């Protein structure tokens, strides 16, 4: 793909000043790394809730309060999927809150909603299934919004050279939360026995424990900085400089701080003026205008080929992430292991605990090296590995489903293939999909674009949660064939439709998706703004040359993406 030299100029300019990617760069990022680690408590809560119910569903004490809700497969599906349905609605309002309150306060508000949902679930010991359903729906509202706001916040405070790795920490935290929930379930399952004498504490303790990280995140967010991009977009420029200086550990008058500040401001001013030109009645950033603008902004994502390409990348990637079958495993792992012939509920919970541990460990390479290897090749390789595992499980299941007692080795072979599948997901589609949807949007659409991608994830999550119990009951090994075929389809989609986005700034995504310079008028307006606010002058003073708003290089030539690749190899 050939790109205008001016667009490549942004890339070359950043390459000249940014540091390396990888583990050392993450640790050296200082405050940005520490803030990311704390914000990722939101990811921990997300993962904890995804794994929480899988073990509880099989506990006798929980079943005594739920009646046929743990027997009827359709009702069981609702107990699990109501959380994802709430999360889908949470995604829809997350962008609005993030714009009017800031990313920081949006997270805080949703933590308060989360706490209410957990308390209602605890009352389930008296109120039965209605409290569990209502509480999980409310908790889902909060987690759905947090799943959008946290990666958005991290992406906007992270240096570009390690942005992918820091956003991946959200997925690592999520897998850690899932692992903890599995092992908590395994431990509490033995409170006063594993039969009808089991204590209600066996399932109440796992539900209540999530209050501690939730309250910690809520209190801690009071002391976290605002997103510098949000501050600039809301005309709080002095604060934005201070935050950038603190995050990068450089003085406010350092050239890199000034460069990053002016690049963000150029993008922000352009998008504000573009909004005023297209929808002048919504130009003022009031809460009511912001509410109306979110629907206009979402609608605008479908109006140009460049933005629609982003929509397809985000929503279809999340569709395939869910239809790899990951949440079929996380929500129903003990039931799946029982179907594969494991001897008892305790053994199934133990095997499920291994799932959580492997998922957590497998995510670590992505956190460390995603900005070196990129998103696209990792996702394609992971899709092939997961697809092969699904087909292998289906074959073992089909041959032995009526004779597990006589073929214990075959049962454990199928369990091992599920563990291998989890590893393949952990380093690939788990973190990479969330990184991708957090980094491809322009500033004015970022909150809404991430919300759109995450809403696709949660709606597909809801569907998978609903259909999996029925599929396992009626189609058995056919369920694994179904998910295997779709997983291969996901790899094909990434190969054909998803561009590589590693090591690009959030502003450079426009060049990759064809948004910058497509219309000559847009390019002229960007150039005028860059000159007006002093970005071009700064670049000339730094001896770098023209800004990325130019449509060509000094000689009017076109620069190919191969030159980018050679620069990356030299890095």
N, C-alpha and C positions, 0 to 999 in steps of 0.2 A: 504494500500500500504506500503510495507516494503522498507525502504531506508537504504543504508549503514550508519553505525554509523558515519563515517567521514563526510558525507553530513549533518547529523543531528548535527554534531559538530558546523558547522557554525551557525545553527539556535540557538543552546543552548548558544553559545558564545555571539551572539547579544542579546539574551534574558537577559543575565546576566548584560548587561550594558545599554540597551535602556530604555527609560522612558515609561510611560503609554500612551495609546491612549485616544482620546476623546477631548472635548472642551478645557479643561485646558491645555492639551499638545499643542494644536494648538496655543493658545494665548502665551504660554511660549516659543514657537519656535523662537520668536523674529524676527531677520532679514529675515529668510527664509519665515516667514508668510507675512511680509511686501512686500518682492519681489514678492511673489506669487500673492498677491492682486493687485499689479500694473500690472504684466504680464497678469492678467486676463482681462484687458481692451480688449485684443485680443478676449477673449471669449465673452465679451459684444458686440463687433462689429459683431461677428459671429451670435449671437442671434438676434441682431437688424436687420440684413439683412434678416434673415429667416422670421421675422414677418412683415417687412416693406411693402412688396407689397400686402399683403392680404387685407389691408384696402384701399390702393391706387387704387386697381383694381375696386373697387365699387364707386369711386368718379366721379361724372359727369364731372368735369373739366379735369380730367385725360383722361376719355373716349373721350372727344372732340378732343384731340390730337392724340389718338391711333386708332380711327376708329374701324374697325372690329376686331382689335387685342384684344378687351375686350368683344367681342360678340361671335366670333367663338371659341368653346371650345378647339380645337386643338391649335390655335394661342395663346389663353390665357395660355395654358399649357407651350408654349415656353417662354412667358414672365417670368413665374415663374422659369421654369426648366433650362433656360440658365445660371442662377447663379450657380446651382449645377453642370452643365457640366463644367463651368470654374473652379469650386472648385476641380473637379476631376483631371483636368490637373494640377492644383496647387499642389495637393498632389504628383504628379509624379516628379516634380522638387524640392519639399521641402527637401527631404533627401539629395540631392546633395548640395544644398545651405547650409544646416545645417552642413554638414561635411567640406566644404571648407572655409566657412565664419565664422562658429560657430553658435550655436543656437541663440545667441544674435543678431548678425548682419543679420542673415537670417530673423528674425522678422522685423528688421528695413527696409530691402530692400522691403519686402512685404507690409509694411505700405506705402511706396512711390508708389507702384503699386496700392494699394487701393485708395489713394487720386486721382490718375489719373482717375480711374474708376468712382468715385463719380462725379468728375467734368464733365465727358462725359455724365453721366445721367442727370445732371442739364441742359445740352444743349438740352435735350429732349423737352423742351418747344418750341424750334424752329425746331429741327430735327425730332421729332416724334418718332415712334417705333424703328427706326434703332439706334438712340442714346441710348434709354433705353436698347435695346438688347445688343449693343456693350459695354455700360458701365457696365451692370450687369455681362457680361461675364468676363471683366477685373477685376471687383471687386471680382468676384468669384474666379479667379486665386489667388488673394492675400489671401482671407479668407480661401480657401482650404489649402494653405501652412501654414497659421497661425494656423489653427486648428490642424496641425501636430506639428509645432515647439513649440507652447506654452506649451501643456501638456508634451512634451519631455523635454523642459527646466525646467519646474516645477519639474518633476519626478527626474531630475538629481541634483537639488539643495535641495530637501526636505530630512529631516531625515526619515529613513525607517518606524519608528513607526507611523508617521502621513502622510506618502506619499499619501495614498489613499484619505485622507481628503483634502490635499492641491490640489491634482489634481482635486478633486471634485469641488473645488472653480471655476475651469474653467467652469464646467457645470452650477454652480450657476450664474456665471457672464453671461453665455449665456442666461439662462432663464430670468435674469434681463434685458438683452438687448431686448429680445422678448417682455417682459412686457412693457418696455418703448416705444417700437415702436408701440405697440397696442394702448396705451393711447395717444401717440402723434398723431396718426392717428385719434383717436376719437376727440381730441381737435381741430385739424386743419380742420377737416371735416366741421366745422361750419363757416369757414372764408367766409364771404359774402354769407351765405346761403348754403343750401344743395341740391339746384336744379341747373338748367342750368346757374344761375348767380354766381355760386361758383367760387372763385378766384383760379388762378393757384398756388398761395401760399399754398393752401390746400395740394397739393402733393409735391411741391418743398421744403417746409420747412422740412418735415420728411427726405427727401433725403439729404439735406444740413447739417442737424444737426449732422450727423455721422462724419463729418469732424473734429469736436472738440475732441472727444475721440481718433480718429485716429492720429491726429497731436500730442496729448498729449503722446500717447504711443510711437510714433516715437522719440520724444525728450527724454522721460524718459529712453528708452532703451540704450541711450548713456551712462547713469550713472549706469546701472545694471551690476553685475559681470558676468563673463563667467561661463559656466558650469564647475565644477571641473573635471568631467569625460571627457569632451571634452579637457580640458587643459592637462590632463595626457596623453590622447591618442595622443596628438600632441606635446609631449615632453616639455611641459611648466610646469614642476613639482613645481618649486618654487612658481609660481602664484597659482597653484592648492592648495598647502598647505595654502597659505594666504587666499584664498577664503574659503576653508573648515573651517579654524580657525574663520574667520569672520561670516560665516553662522551658526556655532555651538556655537559661543560666548565662545570659549575655546582657550587657548594658542596653538601655533603651535607645541610645544613639548608635548602636552597632549597625554596620551595613546590612548584615543578615536580618536583623529585626526590622529595619526600615524596608528592606526588599520584600520580606514576607508580608509586612503590614500593607504596603502599597499594592501588592498583587491581590490581596484579599479585598482591599478597598476598591480597586479597579473593577473586580468582578461584582462586588456589591452595588456600586454606583450604576454600573451598566444594567444590572437586573432591576434596580429600582426605577430607572428611567424607562426601561423597556415595559415595566408594569404600568407606569404612568402613561406611556404612549398607547398601550393596548387597552387598559382599563383605568382611565383617569379617575373614575369615581371610587376606586379602591387604592389609590396611591398612598393615602395616609395610613400609617401603621397603627390603627386603633384595633382593639380586640374584635369589634364587630366586623370591621373590614377584613381582618385576618381570618375570621371564621368563614366569611364568604369567599375570600381569596383562596382558601385551601381547596375548595371545590373547583374554582377556576384554574388553580395551579395543577390539580390532578387532571382536569380536562385538557390542559395544555400539553400534558405528557403524551397525548395521543394525536397531536395535530401536525407534527413534523416527523419526517423519517428518522432524523437523528435522535429525537426524544423517544419515539416509539421503539427504536432499537434498544434504548435503555430499559423501557418498560418490559420488553420481551426478555431481555437478559435477566432482569430482576425477578419477574413473576414466574417465568418458566423454569429458571434455575431453582427457585424455591419449590415449585411443583415437583421437580425431579428429586430434590433433596428429601422430601417427605415420602415419595413413592419409591425410594430405595428400600423402604420398609423399616427405617430406623425406629420410628415410634411404635410400630407394630411389635418390635422386640422390646423396647423400653417399657411400654405400657403393659405388655402381657407376657414378659419373659418367664415368670414362674409357670404360667399356664402352658406356654410353648414347651418348656423343658419337661413338664409332666407328660405332655402329649408325646414327647420323644422317649418316654420310658424311664425317667428318673424315679427312684424308688419311693420318695416321700416329699412332703411339702418343704421340710427342712433342707433336703438335698437340692430341691429346685431353687430355693432362696439362696443357697450357697453358690450354685452355678450362676445365679443372677448377680450375686455380689462380684463374681469374677468378671462378668460383663461390664459392670461399672468401673472396675479397676483397669481393665484393658482399654476401655474407651478414654479414660482419663490419661493414661500413659501414652496412648497412641496420638493424642492431640499435641503432645510436647514438641515433636519434630516440626509440626506446622507452625507453632508459635515461634520457634527459633529460626526457621529457614524459609518461610513462605515468601519473604521478600527477595530471596536468592533464586529459588526455583520457579517462582511465579504461581499463578492460580490455575491457569488452563491445563498444563501438562499433569499437574497433581490430581486435578479432578477427573481427567480422562483415565489416568492409570487406576485411580480408586474405583471408578465405575466398572472397569473391566474386572477388577478383583472382587468386588461385591457381587457382581452378576454371576461370576463363576461359583462363588460360595452358595448363592441361592439355588442354582441349578443342582449343585452337588447335594445340598440338603434335601431337595425335592426327590432326587433319585433314591437316596438312602431311606427317606420317609416312605416312598411308594413301595419299596421292596420289603419293608419290615414293620409297617404300621400295625399289623395284626399279630405280630410275634416278637414284640420287644422283650418279653421275659426270657426268650430263648436266644436273643441276639443283643445282649447288653453292650457288647463292643460296638455294634452298629449304632446304638443309641448315643453312646459317648462320642462316636465319630461325628454324628450330626451336631452334637453340642459343641464339639471342637470347631466345626465349620461355622457355627454361629459366632463363636469367639473370634475366629479369623475374620469373619465379615465385619465385626465390630471394630477390629483394628484398622481394616481398610477404610471404614467410614471415618474413624477418629482422626486420621491424618489428612483426609481429603475433603469430602463434601461437608463434613461438620463445620470446620472453621472457614474453608474457602468460600462457601456460599454466602456466609454472613459478611465476610470481608468484601466480597464483590458488590453486594447491594448497598454497602455503606459508603462506597468510594466513587461511584460512577455518576453521581448527580451534581448539577450546578447548584450554587448556594441557595437561590430562591426556591428551588424545588427539592432540596436535599431531604428535609424532614418529611415531606409528603411522598417523595420517591421511595425512601426507606420504608415508610409506613405501608406503601403499596406492595413492596416486595415481601415485607414481613406478614402482611395480611394474607398474601397468597400462601405463605408457609403455614400460617395458623389455620386457614380454611382447609388446606390439604391435610393438615394434622388432624383436624376434626373428622374429615372423611375417613382417613386411615383408621382412626380410633373407633369409628362406628362399624366399619366393614370387617375389620380383622377378626373379632370373635366369631362372627357368622361364617367367614371364609374358613377359619381353622376347623369349625365344627362340620361344615358341609363339604368343603373342597379339599381339606387337609393339605396334601403335598402340592395341590394346585395353587395354593396361596403363595408358595415360594416360587413357583414358575411365573406367576403373575408379577411379583415384585422383581424377579430376575430380569424379565424382558424389559420392564420399565427402566431398570437400572442401566442396562445396555443402551436404551434409548437416551438416557440422560448423558451418557458419555458421548454419543453421537451428536447430540445437541450442542454440547460444549465445543466439540471439535469444529462444527460447522458455523456456529452463530455467536460464540462468545469471544471477544478480543482479549488479549493479554493486557493487564492494567498494572503490573508490578512497577514500583518505584516512581510512579507518576504523582505529581501533586494533585490535590483535588481540583485545582483550576485547569490542569493539563488534560483532564478527561475530555474536555470539549474537543480537543484536536483529534483524539482517538475515535470519538463518536461522530465527528463531522459537524459539530455545532458551531465552531468558530470559523469564520471566513466563508461559510457556505453562502451567505448573502453578503454582497460587498458593502451594503449599507451597515450591517452589523459590525463588520470589520472596521469601517471608518469610525463608527461611534466608539468602539473599544479603543482605537488609536487616539481619538480625541480626548477620551477620559484619561488614558494613561499619560498623555502630555499635560493635561489640565491639572492632575493631582501630583505630578512630579515623578512618576515612575520612569519615564523615558530619560529624564534628566539624571536620575540616580544611576541608571544603567550606564549612561555615557560617562558619568563621573567614576564609576567602577571599572570602566574600560571594557564593558561587555558588549555594548552595541544596542541595537534597537530592541524594543519590547516585542513580545509575542503577538502584538496586535497587527504587525506588518503582514502583508500578504505574500511577501517574498523576501529573499535575502538581499544583501548589498548588490549582488550581481543579477538579481531577479531570477535566480535558479530555483529549482525544486529539489528538495532533499528527500531521499527515500528512507523508509523505516529501517533499511539494512544498516544505515549509518548509526541509527539508535542502537541497534543490536551490537555493533562493533564497539560503541562506547561502553555499553553494559559489560561486555566481555573484558574490556580494559579495567573496569572497576573491580 
